[in-house]
């Protein structure tokens, strides 16, 4: 038992920190030297303490003239003990300290005093595209995985690695999070680890810990939280969670980020994506957007929902033409029911049909004699893409002269997605229909196919990749000046408000002031979605920055904005009021605000039937002011872009 305890003590001492090992060595040397002094005194050795110490520190002193008076036995004994303590033990201690330091650095067990840095908590493929965007800024990455493997995987894809520090730690342990100095950082990303089954739940736990650590912070830190499950992401878009005023909570999804990259920003590296409205759709246009999504994966659903947010055009007001979003999946019945359960209020207010190519008896539609006020319609087709009937249908859609068709292949398995994207009907390629093919890791295969062959023929020039996991997040997504402007216009709206300027300083200050009683996350996303639609509106009515709009343009834009807003609110979980609820509001029995707190909105209705809000402002005035502000917004955003370029 004693032998085991001694071994445990020695092993424990050797495994301590460098400071502890140095202290132990100094303590041992001191004890040995004091013992030698006692021996000198007890044996009455006639030598000064200084000469005795010199013998101990340097055995070579035994041969100096000053040491000739010391007995050779004592000289040899003291010198030998000194050699053992100072050479035999000191060198291994120093070597051990250095080796342990190197090991700690390699395994991410070191901690430094960071400041003005970016913190990434968790490691997945997104990191390889996110970190290079912070060139010149210190990035601290925390992960529970093996740091040497992460370092090799990460740095093999990075040109600059000096600004990256990898620290080993668990994102649910407060002590590990303290090492990141979150109160001094510029921005936080909570990503979680790759291939985690409960990634979203652990990220929320981490957010709670981060919130506790930032409670006493002197500044507000943007905290970007990744949600891998599209359903979870949709919930956290709608619901606030309790965080301090020093945490700016921003939930995001890789699938939605890519949907915005493709459909809103329409660019990836040096590649440009064709807009869903291939040509501007004005009030007199007979064309419609038809977006066909093959595969109801998380990416497929995100692409469809993003299209529903964006595709609103003036020709619905003048001609009743609606945007059509078609989902094709061999399990379309199951996926449709799941999607309708998630967005039940949306599908109650929109036209929707289901077709089963295997059994037409199952076909059904919710269309009725009552015309719905929404300008988007959905179609679900149960079929495999290689089904001859489905191929014929795609060929017919490609030849429709009144339809702007775009096809998105959204299979999570890249080889299957490539096969589906490259073996569509010939009409799809001959008519140069844009085909988007989801890829998990690399865009190389499709990028090569889209280039000219030696003969100059480019069959697949309109087939473009998207969805690569390592490139989903762009820092441009974090630029919220457009959303800030939308909030500023809303907050300033009254019956006599005229948009004459958009002062950036006031706009940024206004963005930071939110009524804590309201659902802040949902309202922020509302402003973002409104801001994202500016490009579509600009194309539809050919609006130029700082242009003076006509009364007709303002009226059309206001109605387009309200139609977009209707879909946005339905997607965000709101529902329209029932006739009884609307009557309570009209008679003053209950306020509109009290219903909105329950995600029931009286303004989800046709533009012509809008009424006043609780403040006596006619609701249409908000849409009018957004419309009036568009040219000025475009001008101010161009200035900001040039300034930051």
C-alpha positions in Angstrom: 0.0 0.0 0.0 2.8 2.4 1.0 4.7 1.5 -2.2 1.6 2.3 -4.3 1.1 5.6 -2.5 4.7 6.6 -3.1 4.4 5.8 -6.8 1.2 7.8 -7.0 2.9 10.7 -5.4 5.8 10.6 -7.8 3.5 10.2 -10.9 1.3 13.0 -9.7 4.3 15.3 -9.1 5.8 14.5 -12.6 2.4 15.2 -14.3 1.9 18.6 -12.7 2.3 21.9 -14.4 5.7 23.4 -15.3 5.5 25.9 -12.3 4.7 23.0 -9.9 7.6 20.9 -11.2 10.0 23.8 -10.9 8.8 24.5 -7.3 9.2 20.8 -6.4 12.8 20.8 -7.8 13.7 24.0 -5.9 12.2 22.6 -2.7 14.1 19.3 -3.1 17.4 21.2 -3.7 16.8 23.4 -0.7 16.1 20.5 1.6 19.2 18.6 0.4 21.4 21.7 0.8 20.0 22.4 4.3 20.7 18.8 5.2 24.3 19.1 4.0 24.8 22.3 6.1 23.5 20.4 9.1 25.9 17.6 8.4 28.8 20.2 8.1 27.8 21.7 11.5 27.4 18.3 13.2 30.6 16.9 11.9 32.4 20.2 12.7 34.0 20.4 9.2 36.3 23.4 9.2 35.1 25.1 6.0 33.1 28.3 5.4 29.5 28.1 4.3 30.5 29.8 1.0 33.1 27.2 0.1 30.6 24.5 1.1 28.0 26.0 -1.2 30.5 26.3 -4.0 31.3 22.6 -3.7 27.6 21.8 -3.9 26.9 24.1 -6.8 30.0 23.3 -8.8 31.9 20.0 -8.0 34.9 21.3 -10.1 35.6 23.6 -7.1 37.0 20.5 -5.3 40.3 21.0 -7.2 40.7 24.7 -6.5 43.3 26.0 -4.1 40.6 27.3 -1.7 39.2 23.8 -1.3 42.4 22.0 -0.5 41.7 22.2 3.2 38.5 20.2 2.8 38.7 16.4 3.2 38.4 14.7 -0.1 35.7 12.4 1.1 33.4 15.4 2.0 34.4 17.2 -1.2 33.4 14.1 -3.3 30.2 13.6 -1.3 29.0 17.2 -1.5 30.1 17.5 -5.2 28.3 14.3 -6.1 25.1 15.3 -4.4 25.3 18.7 -6.0 25.9 17.1 -9.4 22.9 14.8 -9.0 20.6 17.7 -7.9 21.7 20.3 -10.3 22.6 18.3 -13.4 20.9 14.9 -12.9 17.6 16.4 -11.9 17.6 19.9 -13.4 18.1 18.9 -17.0 15.3 16.3 -16.9 13.0 18.9 -15.2 13.7 21.5 -17.9 13.3 18.9 -20.7 10.1 17.7 -19.2 8.8 21.2 -18.9 9.6 22.0 -22.5 8.2 18.6 -23.7 5.0 19.1 -21.7 4.6 22.7 -23.0 5.0 21.5 -26.6 2.5 18.7 -25.9 0.0 21.2 -24.4 0.3 23.5 -27.4 -0.2 20.7 -29.8 -3.2 19.4 -28.0 -4.8 22.8 -27.6 -4.4 22.9 -23.8 -2.8 26.4 -23.6 -4.7 29.6 -22.9 -3.7 33.1 -23.8 -5.0 36.6 -23.1 -7.1 37.3 -26.2 -8.6 40.6 -27.2 -10.6 41.9 -30.2 -10.7 38.4 -31.5 -13.3 36.2 -33.2 -14.4 33.1 -31.3 -15.6 29.9 -33.1 -17.0 27.3 -30.7 -17.0 23.8 -32.3 -15.5 22.6 -35.5 -17.2 21.4 -38.7 -16.7 22.0 -42.4 -18.0 25.5 -42.2 -14.8 26.6 -40.5 -12.7 26.2 -43.6 -14.7 28.8 -45.4 -15.4 31.1 -42.4 -11.9 31.6 -41.0 -10.3 32.9 -44.1 -12.8 35.8 -44.2 -11.2 37.1 -41.0 -7.7 37.7 -42.4 -5.7 39.9 -40.1 -8.0 39.2 -37.1 -7.2 36.7 -34.4 -9.5 33.7 -34.5 -9.8 31.4 -31.5 -11.3 28.0 -32.3 -12.5 25.7 -29.5 -13.2 22.0 -30.1 -13.6 18.7 -28.2 -12.0 16.8 -31.1 -8.3 15.8 -31.4 -6.5 19.1 -32.0 -3.6 17.7 -34.1 -6.1 16.2 -36.5 -8.1 19.4 -36.7 -5.0 21.5 -37.1 -3.9 19.3 -40.1 -7.3 19.3 -41.7 -7.9 23.0 -41.2 -4.4 24.4 -42.1 -4.2 22.3 -45.2 -7.0 24.5 -46.6 -5.8 27.8 -45.2 -3.2 30.2 -46.6 -2.9 32.1 -43.3 -2.7 30.1 -40.1 -0.7 32.5 -37.8 -3.9 34.2 -36.7 -5.7 31.0 -35.7 -5.4 29.5 -32.2 -7.0 26.1 -31.5 -8.0 25.3 -27.9 -9.3 22.0 -26.6 -12.5 22.4 -24.6 -16.2 21.5 -24.2 -18.7 24.1 -25.2 -21.0 23.1 -22.4 -18.4 23.6 -19.6 -18.3 27.1 -18.3 -14.7 26.7 -17.2 -13.6 25.9 -20.7 -15.6 28.9 -22.1 -13.8 31.2 -19.7 -10.5 30.5 -21.5 -11.9 32.2 -24.6 -12.2 35.6 -23.0 -15.6 36.2 -24.5 -16.1 39.6 -22.9 -13.2 40.9 -24.9 -14.1 39.3 -28.3 -15.6 41.0 -31.4 -18.0 38.2 -32.5 -19.0 34.6 -31.5 -19.9 31.6 -33.7 -21.5 28.6 -31.9 -21.3 25.9 -34.6 -21.0 22.7 -32.6 -19.1 19.6 -33.7 -19.5 17.7 -37.0 -21.8 14.7 -37.1 -23.5 15.4 -33.7 -27.0 14.0 -33.3 -28.0 16.6 -30.7 -26.0 19.5 -32.2 -28.9 22.1 -31.9 -29.6 21.3 -28.2 -26.0 21.5 -27.2 -25.6 24.8 -29.1 -28.5 26.2 -27.1 -26.9 25.0 -23.8 -23.7 26.7 -24.9 -25.6 29.9 -25.7 -26.9 29.9 -22.2 -23.4 29.5 -20.8 -22.1 32.3 -23.0 -25.0 34.5 -21.9 -24.0 34.0 -18.2 -20.4 34.9 -19.0 -21.4 38.1 -20.8 -23.9 39.3 -18.3 -21.5 41.8 -16.8 -19.8 42.7 -20.1 -19.4 46.3 -21.1 -20.3 45.8 -24.8 -22.8 43.9 -26.9 -21.4 40.9 -28.8 -23.1 39.3 -31.8 -23.6 35.6 -31.1 -24.2 33.6 -34.3 -25.8 30.2 -33.5 -25.9 27.4 -36.1 -29.0 25.2 -36.3 -28.6 22.1 -38.5 -32.2 21.0 -38.2 -34.4 23.3 -40.4 -37.4 22.8 -38.1 -35.4 24.0 -35.1 -34.1 26.9 -37.0 -37.6 28.0 -38.0 -38.7 27.9 -34.4 -35.9 30.0 -33.2 -36.6 32.5 -36.0 -40.0 33.0 -34.3 -39.3 32.8 -30.6 -37.0 34.8 -28.4 -34.8 33.2 -25.8 -33.8 34.9 -22.5 -30.4 36.5 -23.1 -28.8 39.6 -21.6 -28.7 42.9 -23.4 -25.0 42.2 -24.1 -25.8 39.2 -26.4 -27.1 39.9 -29.9 -28.6 36.5 -30.7 -28.5 35.6 -34.4 -29.8 32.1 -35.3 -28.7 30.8 -38.8 -28.9 27.7 -40.9 -26.4 26.6 -43.6 -29.4 25.7 -45.8 -31.0 29.1 -45.6 -27.6 30.8 -45.9 -27.0 29.0 -49.2 -30.6 29.7 -50.4 -29.9 33.4 -49.8 -26.5 33.1 -51.5 -28.1 31.6 -54.6 -31.4 33.5 -54.8 -30.7 36.8 -53.1 -27.0 37.6 -53.5 -26.8 35.4 -56.6 -23.1 34.9 -56.5 -20.5 32.4 -55.3 -16.8 33.1 -55.9 -16.5 34.1 -59.6 -19.8 32.4 -60.4 -23.1 34.2 -60.9 -26.6 32.6 -60.6 -29.5 33.5 -62.8 -32.3 35.2 -60.9 -35.6 33.2 -60.6 -37.2 36.0 -62.7 -34.8 35.6 -65.7 -36.1 38.9 -67.0 -37.8 41.7 -65.1 -41.5 40.9 -64.5 -43.5 44.1 -64.7 -47.1 45.0 -64.3 -47.8 44.2 -68.0 -45.9 40.9 -68.1 -47.6 37.6 -68.9 -44.7 35.5 -67.4 -44.5 33.7 -64.2 -41.7 32.3 -62.1 -41.7 28.5 -61.9 -39.2 27.1 -59.5 -38.9 23.3 -59.6 -37.2 21.6 -56.6 -36.2 18.0 -57.1 -35.8 16.4 -53.6 -37.5 17.6 -50.5 -34.4 17.5 -48.4 -33.6 20.3 -45.8 -31.8 22.2 -48.6 -34.8 21.7 -50.9 -37.3 23.0 -48.4 -35.0 26.0 -47.6 -34.7 26.9 -51.3 -38.5 26.7 -51.7 -39.2 28.8 -48.6 -36.6 31.4 -49.7 -38.3 31.6 -53.1 -41.7 32.2 -51.4 -40.1 35.1 -49.5 -38.7 36.7 -52.7 -40.9 36.1 -55.7 -43.6 38.7 -55.6 -44.3 40.7 -58.8 -46.6 43.5 -60.0 -48.4 41.3 -62.6 -50.2 39.5 -59.7 -51.9 42.8 -59.0 -52.7 43.5 -62.6 -53.3 40.0 -64.0 -53.5 37.7 -61.1 -50.4 35.7 -62.1 -48.9 33.7 -59.2 -45.4 32.4 -58.6 -45.4 28.6 -58.7 -43.1 26.4 -56.5 -43.1 22.7 -57.4 -41.6 20.0 -55.2 -40.8 16.6 -56.7 -40.0 13.7 -54.4 -40.6 10.0 -54.3 -42.0 10.6 -50.8 -43.8 13.8 -51.6 -46.9 12.8 -49.7 -45.1 12.3 -46.4 -42.8 15.4 -46.9 -45.8 17.5 -47.9 -47.7 16.6 -44.8 -44.7 17.4 -42.7 -44.2 20.8 -44.4 -47.9 21.6 -44.1 -47.7 20.8 -40.4 -44.8 23.2 -40.0 -46.4 26.0 -42.0 -50.0 25.2 -41.5 -51.2 28.8 -41.6 -49.3 29.4 -44.9 -50.9 26.5 -46.7 -54.4 27.5 -45.5 -54.0 30.8 -47.3 -52.3 29.6 -50.5 -53.3 27.5 -53.4 -51.8 24.0 -53.2 -52.2 20.8 -55.2 -50.8 17.3 -54.9 -50.2 14.9 -57.8 -49.2 11.2 -57.6 -47.7 9.9 -60.8 -48.0 6.4 -59.6 -51.8 6.6 -58.7 -53.8 9.5 -60.1 -56.7 8.7 -57.8 -54.6 10.3 -55.0 -54.5 13.7 -56.7 -56.0 16.5 -54.8 -56.1 20.3 -54.5 -57.3 22.9 -52.0 -58.4 25.4 -54.7 -61.9 26.6 -54.3 -64.2 29.3 -55.8 -62.9 31.7 -53.2 -59.8 33.5 -54.6 -57.0 33.6 -52.1 -55.2 36.9 -51.5 -51.7 35.3 -51.6 -49.5 35.5 -54.8 -47.7 32.2 -54.4 -48.9 28.7 -55.2 -47.4 25.3 -54.3 -47.4 22.0 -56.2 -46.2 18.6 -54.8 -45.5 15.7 -57.2 -44.9 12.2 -55.9 -42.4 10.7 -58.4 -38.8 9.8 -59.0 -37.1 12.2 -61.4 -36.2 9.3 -63.9 -39.9 8.5 -64.3 -40.7 9.0 -68.0 -43.9 10.9 -67.2 -41.9 13.2 -65.0 -39.3 13.7 -67.7 -42.1 14.6 -70.2 -43.5 17.1 -67.7 -40.1 18.8 -67.3 -39.7 19.0 -71.1 -43.2 20.7 -71.3 -42.3 23.2 -68.6 -39.1 24.0 -70.4 -41.0 24.9 -73.6 -43.6 27.1 -71.8 -43.0 30.5 -73.3 -44.8 32.2 -70.4 -42.8 30.6 -67.6 -39.3 31.4 -66.3 -38.3 28.0 -65.2 -35.4 27.2 -62.8 -34.6 23.6 -61.6 -32.8 22.9 -58.3 -31.6 19.4 -57.6 -31.5 19.1 -53.8 -30.1 15.6 -52.9 -27.8 15.4 -50.0 -25.8 12.6 -51.7 -23.6 14.4 -54.3 -23.3 11.6 -56.9 -27.1 11.2 -57.0 -27.5 15.0 -57.3 -25.0 15.1 -60.2 -26.7 12.2 -62.0 -30.1 13.9 -61.7 -28.8 17.3 -62.8 -27.0 16.0 -65.9 -29.7 13.6 -67.2 -32.7 15.9 -67.4 -34.6 16.2 -70.7 -32.7 17.7 -73.6 -35.2 20.6 -73.7 -33.9 21.8 -70.4 -30.4 22.2 -71.7 -31.3 23.5 -75.2 -33.5 26.2 -73.7 -30.7 27.1 -71.3 -32.9 26.6 -68.2 -30.8 27.3 -65.1 -30.1 24.0 -63.2 -28.8 24.2 -59.7 -27.2 21.0 -58.3 -26.4 20.6 -54.6 -22.9 19.4 -53.8 -21.7 18.4 -50.4 -18.0 19.3 -50.6 -16.6 20.3 -53.9 -17.9 22.2 -56.9 -15.0 21.0 -59.1 -16.9 18.4 -61.2 -19.7 20.7 -62.3 -17.4 23.7 -62.7 -15.4 21.7 -65.2 -18.5 20.5 -67.1 -19.8 24.0 -67.5 -16.7 25.1 -69.4 -16.3 24.9 -73.2 -15.0 21.7 -74.7 -12.5 21.8 -77.6 -15.4 22.1 -80.1 -16.9 25.1 -78.2 -20.1 23.3 -77.4 -21.4 23.9 -73.8 -24.3 21.7 -73.1 -24.1 22.1 -69.4 -23.2 25.8 -69.2 -26.3 26.6 -67.2 -25.7 23.7 -64.7 -24.2 25.2 -61.6 -23.2 23.8 -58.2 -24.4 25.1 -54.8 -24.7 24.0 -51.2 -21.0 23.2 -50.5 -20.8 22.9 -46.7 -17.5 24.8 -46.3 -18.7 27.9 -48.0 -22.2 28.6 -46.7 -21.6 31.6 -44.5 -20.5 35.0 -46.0 -19.7 38.0 -43.8 -21.9 40.0 -46.2 -24.8 38.2 -44.4 -23.8 40.0 -41.2 -24.1 43.4 -42.9 -27.5 44.5 -41.8 -27.6 48.1 -42.9 -30.5 47.4 -45.3 -32.5 45.7 -42.5 -31.7 48.6 -40.2 -33.1 51.0 -42.8 -36.3 49.1 -43.0 -36.7 49.2 -39.2 -36.0 53.0 -39.2 -38.7 53.6 -41.8 -41.2 51.5 -39.9 -40.5 53.3 -36.7 -40.7 56.8 -38.3 -43.9 56.1 -40.2 -47.0 58.3 -39.7 -49.6 59.7 -42.1 -47.4 62.7 -43.0 -44.0 61.0 -43.1 -41.9 61.6 -46.2 -38.6 59.9 -46.7 -36.0 62.5 -47.5 -32.9 61.0 -45.8 -31.6 57.9 -44.2 -28.9 59.1 -41.6 -26.7 56.1 -40.9 -25.8 57.0 -37.4 -29.4 57.4 -36.4 -30.3 54.2 -38.2 -27.6 52.2 -36.4 -28.7 53.7 -33.0 -32.3 52.9 -33.8 -31.4 49.2 -34.6 -30.0 48.8 -31.1 -33.3 50.0 -29.5 -35.8 47.2 -29.4 -38.9 47.0 -27.2 -38.2 44.0 -25.0 -41.9 43.1 -24.9 -41.8 42.3 -28.6 -40.5 39.2 -30.3 -37.1 40.8 -31.3 -35.7 37.8 -33.3 -38.8 37.5 -35.4 -38.9 41.3 -36.1 -35.3 41.3 -37.0 -35.8 38.5 -39.5 -38.9 40.4 -40.8 -36.7 43.4 -41.6 -34.0 41.2 -43.2 -36.5 39.5 -45.5 -38.0 42.8 -46.5 -34.5 44.1 -47.2 -33.7 41.0 -49.3 -36.6 41.7 -51.7 -35.2 45.1 -52.8 -33.4 43.6 -55.8 -36.5 41.9 -57.2 -38.5 45.1 -56.8 -35.8 47.1 -58.4 -35.8 44.8 -61.5 -39.6 44.6 -61.7 -40.1 48.4 -62.0 -36.6 49.3 -63.3 -35.9 51.6 -60.3 -32.7 53.5 -60.2 -31.0 54.9 -57.0 -32.3 58.3 -56.0 -35.0 58.2 -58.7 -38.3 60.0 -58.1 -41.0 57.4 -58.3 -44.4 58.1 -59.9 -47.6 57.7 -58.0 -48.3 54.5 -60.1 -44.9 53.0 -59.2 -45.4 53.7 -55.5 -48.9 52.2 -55.5 -47.6 49.0 -57.3 -44.6 48.7 -55.0 -46.7 49.2 -51.9 -49.0 46.3 -53.0 -46.1 44.1 -54.0 -44.5 44.8 -50.5 -47.8 43.9 -48.7 -48.1 40.6 -50.7 -44.5 39.8 -49.8 -45.2 40.7 -46.2 -48.3 38.4 -46.1 -46.2 35.4 -47.1 -43.4 36.3 -44.7 -45.7 36.5 -41.7 -47.4 33.2 -42.6 -44.0 31.6 -42.9 -42.9 33.1 -39.5 -45.8 31.4 -37.8 -48.5 34.1 -37.7 -52.0 33.4 -38.9 -54.8 35.6 -40.2 -57.6 36.6 -37.8 -61.0 34.9 -38.0 -64.1 37.0 -38.9 -65.0 37.0 -35.2 -61.5 38.1 -34.1 -61.5 40.8 -36.8 -64.9 42.0 -35.5 -63.5 42.3 -31.9 -60.7 44.5 -33.2 -63.0 46.6 -35.3 -65.3 47.3 -32.3 -62.4 47.9 -29.9 -63.2 44.9 -27.7 -59.6 43.8 -28.2 -56.5 45.4 -29.6 -54.5 44.3 -32.6 -51.4 44.3 -30.4 -52.8 41.7 -28.0 -53.5 39.4 -30.9 -50.0 39.9 -32.3 -48.5 38.7 -29.1 -50.3 35.4 -29.8 -49.0 35.3 -33.4 -52.4 36.3 -34.8 -52.2 39.3 -37.2 -55.2 41.2 -38.4 -53.2 42.7 -41.3 -52.6 39.4 -43.1 -55.2 40.1 -45.7 -55.6 41.7 -49.2 -54.1 45.1 -49.5 -57.4 46.7 -50.4 -59.0 45.5 -47.1 -56.3 46.9 -44.7 -57.5 49.1 -41.8 -56.0 51.3 -39.2 -53.6 50.0 -36.5 -53.9 50.7 -32.8 -52.2 54.1 -33.2 -54.6 55.3 -35.8 -52.2 55.0 -38.7 -53.6 53.3 -41.8 -51.6 50.1 -42.2 -51.0 50.6 -46.0 -48.9 53.7 -45.1 -46.1 51.4 -43.9 -46.0 49.7 -47.4 -46.2 53.1 -49.1 -43.3 54.4 -47.1 -41.2 51.3 -47.8 -42.0 51.8 -51.5 -41.1 55.5 -51.4 -37.8 54.8 -49.6 -36.5 52.2 -52.1 -34.5 54.5 -54.4 -33.0 56.3 -51.4 -32.1 52.9 -49.8 -30.4 51.7 -53.0 -28.3 54.9 -53.1 -27.3 54.8 -49.5 -26.4 51.1 -49.7 -24.2 51.7 -52.7 -22.3 54.4 -50.7 -21.8 52.0 -47.8 -20.6 49.3 -50.2 -18.1 51.6 -51.8 -16.9 52.8 -48.4 -16.3 49.3 -47.1 -14.8 47.9 -50.3 
